[in-house]
Amino acid sequence: MANKRLQRKPKFRKKDREWLYGINPVEAAISRSFRKHFALWVKHSNGERIPGLQQTAKERGIFTKTATPEIFETYCPDGIHQGVLLECSPRHLESPTYLPVPQNLNPFYLVLDQIKDPQNFGAILRSAAFFGCSGCIKTKDHSPGVTPAVSKASVGVAEWFPIFETTNLARFLADQKKNGFWIIGLASDGKTDLRKLERDRPLLLVFGNEGKGLRQLVKQQCDWDVRIDGTEQVESLNVSVAAALACYQLGAHD
């Protein structure tokens, strides 16, 4: 009877729990306070980084537990977990009325209008952080939260990067105009080449849904519509690639 009990899958699944996987996401998460940490699960203590991860968890009062194969099969069946899981709360995202504008700086933020693919979301966050973007705003509905898949795709950036969400994007953009931001919409049929856009004022660069693009009410709030020029053989770019190019262009002005 005892052996049968040991073979049962663990019953930890709760609505207020998520399981981050991969060394970079877990390391970034336990170094920040955006989530509540319940336990660090490790397959073994071998390797170069896992002992350091365990030490950081110990310093922060996070219990370390040994993860059985059943743990990984249950909570990370398709992910590359690298032998480590973090049992934690979901990351809460704030919905500010106004974005911070540092003095003597011209920040740029990325705005995601119903981006649905977690891999795209994570890749966009990674590029945004790499090129010095000030933060990211996403729609609350019809888009993923900061899920384990998003965190893994961002290589842990999603655990510390400034991310906000809004329930009414058009109204949010209108409010930001009052705060000194100019709104830039990126679309394949944009009138202005992105390379001609100068970062001489606070900017919000808006990207539309992977299939439908920018919604009409969101388009109406844009001061400019810009495009990324390419060859005629390929109609458009994946949104995460377009975001990386846009961040490079704007970050190059620093």
C-alpha positions as CSV (number, residue, x, y, z in Angstrom):
1,M,0.0,0.0,0.0
2,A,2.8,2.4,0.9
3,N,4.5,1.9,-2.5
4,K,1.2,2.6,-4.4
5,R,0.9,5.9,-2.4
6,L,4.4,6.9,-3.4
7,Q,3.6,6.3,-7.1
8,R,0.5,8.6,-7.1
9,K,0.9,12.0,-8.9
10,P,1.2,14.9,-6.5
11,K,-1.9,17.0,-5.8
12,F,-0.5,20.5,-5.8
13,R,-2.5,22.0,-8.7
14,K,-4.2,25.2,-7.5
15,K,-5.5,28.2,-9.2
16,D,-3.2,30.5,-7.2
17,R,-0.1,28.5,-8.2
18,E,2.2,28.5,-11.2
19,W,5.3,26.4,-11.9
20,L,8.1,28.3,-13.5
21,Y,10.7,26.1,-15.3
22,G,14.2,26.6,-16.6
23,I,17.2,28.0,-14.7
24,N,17.0,31.6,-16.0
25,P,13.3,32.2,-15.3
26,V,13.6,30.6,-11.8
27,E,16.7,32.5,-11.0
28,A,15.2,35.8,-12.1
29,A,12.0,35.1,-10.2
30,I,13.5,34.3,-6.8
31,S,15.7,37.3,-7.1
32,R,12.6,39.6,-7.4
33,S,9.5,40.1,-5.3
34,F,6.8,40.1,-8.1
35,R,5.7,36.6,-7.1
36,K,5.1,34.8,-3.8
37,H,7.5,31.8,-3.7
38,F,6.2,28.5,-2.2
39,A,9.0,26.1,-3.0
40,L,12.0,25.4,-5.2
41,W,11.9,21.9,-6.7
42,V,15.2,20.5,-8.1
43,K,15.9,17.2,-9.7
44,H,19.5,17.0,-8.3
45,S,22.1,19.4,-7.0
46,N,24.6,18.8,-9.8
47,G,25.7,21.3,-12.4
48,E,27.2,24.8,-12.2
49,R,24.2,26.9,-11.4
50,I,21.8,24.8,-9.4
51,P,23.8,24.9,-6.1
52,G,23.9,28.7,-6.4
53,L,20.2,28.7,-7.1
54,Q,19.5,26.7,-3.9
55,Q,21.7,29.0,-1.9
56,T,19.8,32.1,-3.1
57,A,16.5,30.3,-2.3
58,K,17.7,29.5,1.2
59,E,18.7,33.1,1.8
60,R,15.2,34.2,0.8
61,G,13.5,31.7,3.0
62,I,12.3,29.5,0.1
63,F,12.1,25.7,0.9
64,T,14.0,23.5,-1.5
65,K,12.5,20.1,-2.3
66,T,13.6,17.1,-4.3
67,A,11.5,16.8,-7.5
68,T,10.5,13.3,-8.6
69,P,9.9,12.5,-12.3
70,E,6.1,12.7,-11.6
71,I,6.5,16.3,-10.6
72,F,8.0,17.2,-13.9
73,E,5.5,15.1,-15.9
74,T,2.7,16.9,-14.1
75,Y,3.8,20.5,-14.2
76,C,6.2,20.6,-17.1
77,P,5.3,17.9,-19.5
78,D,6.5,19.7,-22.6
79,G,8.9,22.3,-21.3
80,I,12.7,22.2,-21.1
81,H,12.9,22.5,-17.3
82,Q,16.7,21.9,-16.8
83,G,16.0,20.0,-13.6
84,V,14.4,22.9,-11.7
85,L,10.9,24.2,-11.0
86,L,9.7,27.1,-8.9
87,E,6.2,26.7,-7.3
88,C,5.0,30.3,-7.0
89,S,2.0,32.7,-7.4
90,P,1.1,34.3,-10.7
91,R,2.8,37.6,-11.4
92,H,0.3,40.4,-10.8
93,L,0.4,43.3,-13.3
94,E,-0.6,46.8,-12.4
95,S,-2.9,49.0,-14.5
96,P,-1.5,52.5,-14.1
97,T,-3.4,55.6,-15.4
98,Y,-0.1,57.2,-16.4
99,L,3.3,55.8,-17.2
100,P,6.4,57.2,-15.5
101,V,8.4,59.7,-17.6
102,P,11.9,60.2,-16.2
103,Q,13.2,63.8,-16.2
104,N,15.5,64.7,-19.1
105,L,14.8,61.4,-20.8
106,N,12.7,60.4,-23.8
107,P,11.6,56.8,-22.9
108,F,9.9,54.5,-25.3
109,Y,7.5,51.7,-24.3
110,L,6.1,48.9,-26.3
111,V,2.3,48.4,-26.4
112,L,0.9,45.0,-27.4
113,D,-2.7,45.1,-28.8
114,Q,-4.0,41.5,-28.2
115,I,-0.8,39.6,-28.9
116,K,-1.9,36.0,-28.3
117,D,1.1,33.8,-28.7
118,P,3.1,33.3,-25.5
119,Q,6.3,32.7,-27.5
120,N,5.9,36.0,-29.3
121,F,5.2,37.8,-26.0
122,G,8.2,36.3,-24.4
123,A,10.5,37.1,-27.3
124,I,9.2,40.6,-27.5
125,L,10.0,41.2,-23.8
126,R,13.6,39.8,-24.3
127,S,14.2,42.2,-27.2
128,A,12.7,45.2,-25.4
129,A,14.9,44.7,-22.4
130,F,18.0,44.1,-24.5
131,F,17.6,47.4,-26.5
132,G,16.8,49.6,-23.5
133,C,13.0,49.9,-23.8
134,S,11.4,51.4,-20.6
135,G,8.6,48.8,-20.3
136,C,5.7,47.0,-22.0
137,I,2.0,47.5,-21.8
138,K,-0.4,44.7,-22.9
139,T,-4.1,44.3,-23.2
140,K,-5.6,42.4,-20.2
141,D,-8.1,40.5,-22.4
142,H,-7.2,38.3,-25.4
143,S,-3.5,38.0,-24.5
144,P,-1.5,35.8,-22.2
145,G,-0.4,36.8,-18.7
146,V,3.2,36.3,-17.6
147,T,2.9,32.6,-17.7
148,P,5.7,30.0,-17.3
149,A,5.8,29.7,-21.1
150,V,6.2,33.4,-21.5
151,S,8.9,33.6,-18.8
152,K,10.8,30.7,-20.5
153,A,10.6,32.4,-23.9
154,S,11.9,35.6,-22.5
155,V,14.8,33.8,-20.8
156,G,13.7,35.2,-17.5
157,V,13.2,38.8,-18.5
158,A,9.5,38.6,-17.8
159,E,10.3,38.1,-14.1
160,W,11.8,41.6,-13.7
161,F,11.0,43.8,-16.7
162,P,8.3,46.5,-16.2
163,I,5.1,45.1,-17.6
164,F,1.6,46.7,-17.3
165,E,-1.8,45.8,-18.6
166,T,-5.0,47.7,-19.5
167,T,-8.6,46.8,-20.0
168,N,-9.3,49.6,-22.5
169,L,-6.2,50.2,-24.7
170,A,-7.7,53.1,-26.8
171,R,-8.6,55.0,-23.6
172,F,-5.2,54.2,-22.1
173,L,-3.4,55.6,-25.2
174,A,-5.6,58.8,-25.1
175,D,-4.6,59.3,-21.4
176,Q,-0.9,58.9,-22.3
177,K,-1.1,61.7,-24.8
178,K,-2.1,64.0,-22.0
179,N,1.1,62.8,-20.2
180,G,3.3,63.9,-23.1
181,F,3.6,60.6,-25.1
182,W,3.3,60.4,-28.8
183,I,1.6,57.2,-30.1
184,I,3.2,55.3,-33.0
185,G,1.4,52.4,-34.7
186,L,3.4,49.8,-36.6
187,A,1.7,48.3,-39.6
188,S,2.7,46.8,-43.0
189,D,0.8,49.6,-44.8
190,G,2.2,52.4,-42.6
191,K,2.9,55.7,-44.3
192,T,6.3,56.4,-42.8
193,D,9.5,54.3,-42.8
194,L,10.4,53.3,-39.3
195,R,14.0,54.4,-40.0
196,K,12.9,58.0,-40.3
197,L,11.3,58.0,-36.9
198,E,13.3,60.1,-34.4
199,R,13.3,59.4,-30.7
200,D,13.2,63.0,-29.6
201,R,10.1,62.7,-27.3
202,P,8.4,60.0,-25.1
203,L,7.0,57.4,-27.4
204,L,4.6,54.5,-27.3
205,L,5.1,52.0,-30.1
206,V,2.0,49.9,-30.7
207,F,2.0,46.4,-32.3
208,G,-1.2,44.7,-33.4
209,N,-2.5,41.1,-33.2
210,E,-0.6,38.4,-35.1
211,G,-3.4,37.9,-37.6
212,K,-5.7,41.0,-37.5
213,G,-3.2,43.8,-36.8
214,L,-4.2,47.0,-35.0
215,R,-7.8,47.4,-34.1
216,Q,-9.5,50.5,-35.6
217,L,-10.1,52.3,-32.3
218,V,-6.5,51.8,-31.4
219,K,-5.4,53.1,-34.8
220,Q,-7.4,56.2,-34.3
221,Q,-5.2,57.1,-31.3
222,C,-2.0,56.9,-33.2
223,D,-0.2,60.1,-34.1
224,W,1.9,58.3,-36.8
225,D,1.7,55.0,-38.6
226,V,5.0,53.5,-39.5
227,R,6.2,50.4,-41.5
228,I,9.3,48.3,-41.8
229,D,10.4,48.2,-45.4
230,G,11.6,44.9,-47.0
231,T,11.4,43.2,-50.3
232,E,8.3,42.5,-52.3
233,Q,8.8,38.7,-52.0
234,V,7.8,38.6,-48.3
235,E,4.6,40.5,-47.2
236,S,5.3,40.9,-43.5
237,L,7.4,39.9,-40.5
238,N,6.5,37.9,-37.4
239,V,5.5,40.4,-34.7
240,S,8.3,39.5,-32.4
241,V,10.9,40.0,-35.2
242,A,9.3,43.4,-36.1
243,A,9.4,44.4,-32.4
244,A,13.1,43.5,-32.2
245,L,13.9,45.6,-35.3
246,A,11.9,48.5,-33.9
247,C,13.6,48.3,-30.5
248,Y,17.0,48.2,-32.2
249,Q,16.1,51.3,-34.2
250,L,14.9,53.3,-31.2
251,G,17.5,52.0,-28.8
252,A,20.2,53.0,-31.2
253,H,19.5,56.7,-30.4
254,D,20.6,56.3,-26.7
